[in-house]
Amino acid sequence: MNAFVNDSLFDSMSRPFHNSVEKIADSTCLQKLLIPFYDRKRTVSVDEIVRLEGCGNYTNFFLKDGTKMLVSRTLKEYETLLDGQAFVRVHKSCIVNLGFVRKFFIKKEGELELTDGQQVKISRRRAQVFVDRIRDFRPIAVS
């Protein structure tokens, strides 16, 4: 984590997003999301998010430490909020972080494997976008 990020920086840089989700961004630090979780908000760095799965008006966040969070926001809202270079929607109900893709198989029914061992289907309509993004993807080295 970045040691120079403090609460006063969060207050001065946060922008409201649908009343309870905020995007905290700066060119010198990683993007963070303030996610409503139960009765409080949790700050999550986007490099911790492995994938997001939509289920109606809810979104499940799957983090690299194994945490699963259910948030009452749609997947579409998070799709527009997250960086298009690191995240790609591979299915109508799934967005993946390209930094956590271990391998992928493009065939009639595309599929990819994430570093947490999960298998995710890639829809035929979104397969080419995924291939283009993964080919151009350059993970950011964090010190």
Stockholm file with secondary structure:
# STOCKHOLM 1.0

chainA/1-143         MNAFVNDSLFDSMSRPFHNSVEKIADSTCLQKLLIPFYDRKRTVSVDEIVRLEGCGNYTNFFLKDGTKMLVSRTLKEYETLLDGQAFVRVHKSCIVNLGFVRKFFIKKEGELELTDGQQVKISRRRAQVFVDRIRDFRPIAVS
#=GR chainA/1-143 SS CCTTCCHHHHHHHCEEETTTEEEEEETTEEEEEEEEETTEEEEEEGGGEEEEEEETTEEEEEETTSCEEEESSCHHHHHHHSCTTTEEEEETTEEEEGGGEEEEECSSSEEEEETTSCEEEECGGGHHHHHHHHHHCCCCCCC
#=GC SS_cons         CCTTCCHHHHHHHCEEETTTEEEEEETTEEEEEEEEETTEEEEEEGGGEEEEEEETTEEEEEETTSCEEEESSCHHHHHHHSCTTTEEEEETTEEEEGGGEEEEECSSSEEEEETTSCEEEECGGGHHHHHHHHHHCCCCCCC
//
